[in-house]
């Protein structure tokens, strides 16, 4: 059912196109990857609009934990 909300999820539409024979498996996978990348870009843009957002570096877990602890303590 193309009108169901779940079809709007990343990857579903692309896989349904494959299952319906509208594209090859490789095309569906590629389209799913592109859709995921587009969603990630939109999410980053949305997050950047938050004025009081604190970014954490996942490569420096100790610093990220310290930053989170400070934020929780100051709340």
N, C-alpha and C positions, 0 to 999 in steps of 0.2 A: 504494500500500500504506500505509494509515493507521498501521500498526504499526512502520514503519521509523523509526529514530532521526532521520533527516534531516527528517521531517515536524515534529519538535518545534522546528526552527529558526524563528526569527522570519520571518514572511512566507510560508513554505511552506504551512502549514495554510490560511491565508487564500486563497492562490492556488488551492489544490486545491479549496476550497469553491466558488470561482468557476468553475473548469474543470468541476466536477461539476454545475454549474447550481444550486447551493444559495444563491447570492447574486449580485448584480450586480457588475460590475467596480468601480464606485465604492464599493460596500459592502466589497469585498475590500481595496481600497486603504486605506479608512478603518480597517478592522479591523487591517490590517498596521501602520498608523501607531500605533494604540492599543497593539498588542502590543509594538512597539518602545519606546514610551514606558514601558510597564510594566516591560520588561526593564531599561531604563536606570535606573529608580527602584530596582529590586532591586539592581542593581550598585552604585549609589551607597550604598545602605544597607549592603551588604556591605563596601564599602571603608571606610566610616566606622567599622567595628568594628576596624579595624587601628589599634593604638595608636601605632605608630611611622611611620605614613604621612605623607609630605610632599606637600602639594598644590602644583602648579605652575600659574602663571597664563599661559595661552597668549597673552594680550595683551601680555605682557612677556617676549619670547623671551630677551633678554640676561640677565635675572634668573633665568629658568628654567634656562638653561645654566650660570650661575654656581652655582646651588643643586645641580644635578646634578654638576658638577665637584667641588664641596666634598664631596658625599656619596661619590663614587667615591674621592677622595683620602683620606677618613677611614676607608675600609673596609679 
